Amino acid sequence: MTLKRVILGILTAIAIALVGLSLVASWNQPQIQSRLELYQTNLLLHASEWQPENDGDANLSSARNNIVGADPLNTALAQYQEARQSTRKTLETTQAQVKAIQSAIASKSDDNTLNLAQSKVASESIKQQSVLLNELDLRLGILQVSSGKTEAALQTWKNLVERYKTKIDDDSSVVTAQVLTGIWSNPAQLLPDAEPRIQKSLDGWFRYRALAQLYKLQERSKELAVLQAAEQATAEQAVEKLAIIVGVPAIALFIGTVLLVGLTVQWLLQRQQLDTAGSGPVLARNASLTWDVPWDGEIVWQVLVVGFFFVGQILIPYLLLPVSLAVLKLNPATFDPRDKAFYIFATYLLLSAGGLSVLYFSVKSFLPLPEGWFRINWRGSWFLWGFGGYFVALPLVVVVSLINQQLWQGQGGSNPILPIVLEGRDNVALVVFFGTAAIAAPVFEEIVFRGFLLPSLTRYLPVWGAIAASAFLFAVAHLSVSEILPLATLGAVLGFVYTRSRNLLAPMLLHSLWNSGTLLSLFLLGGGAS
């Protein structure tokens, strides 16, 4: 065995360990989809409060009724109860895991290095889940009291306070629960800092409801009128946002379903006309054409392990970035959303530059490459393939995501960038995030996974097998266990589009459209939460 293979073996073991730890860390983290559903519910609650002032708003009024439904309060109440139950169950599971790990550490029966790392990850997860549980209880109580279930609401807030009997002053959610209990008790008990507590701990529809109750008790009619006017303006905007969030994807989903069914029927009817010259069913074009692969599996191994995992998981996060931050005297913990956006963008550029450099030097000795490698051609039908692939991917990923949600019950983690975008309010930060997710990521990931990995695998696998294998590795590389199935489905469509179009611009466009749609939804949902 050569020294190069020994080094690759060591790096592979380290990469597998780090990827495994990242997937384990995501195991008990909430999915972004669960948060999106709650954010959309908050928008629905806002929209349900809108009352049109004149007949000219009839169209929006009709749209509101269609989108909001007959009983938005009880719908939201059921969803928050489900989210709370799921969070509570996950918290109890994680607490049990920590106890088991601590017992193993105490007994010294295993290697404590891995146990300590797992314990740290699980403890941080417990902290995050506890904060989320408190937030859900505050909002659940407001939904209960708004539905006429005041006693249930008071009990919800009481349970929150009792969880922190020994450290009430250390948790703002506990104090907020006391504030809410006071303003909805009979007789009311107003705390002196009630308004700032509500402003700090609640947002959106929930803040409006709590402040409205407080102002009524304090007989502050002027402030109440201003609040109601602001709520009406926000509610009208919520109707418009929901029309986009619900309507546009529904139209795209319909187009994608029709397109997918049409292409499938065409393929079934014209299978006998299959031909590698470009005629026959669209789904079958170039289906059996493979690439002339001049390198062996060791080069593929080298690019993936060194260029993607080593550079992205070890070199940059543990060596380059800490040194750079120390020299610049910067602390990521103090970054605001704009700083985080530029930090993530810079990190991704470093990862891309490192990965592409390893790729270039790995294949340099094989230059010039055979025809068809890393093909980018601005002419041809790549635009149609990219758009068509996007529409076809929608129903496929939606179906897989629905199944996936049942499997994971709202847990399993998500891309860490997405929550930052969801909660961000800085337009500059959003533009930078867009540059990262909709431009940099599609270019780099398509070059690596579709431009290099997929064709290389055709040396050992049929085209469909290469598509499946590259799609799976593409999904795993995102380091979120709950996203493996949806991302593998998306990766398969990306691979299919590339093998049929033979033009990297097609999957790059599809990838960019997908990420852009996700960012747009996050921006609209996040803006509607405040």
Disulfide bonds with the S-S distance in Angstrom:
none
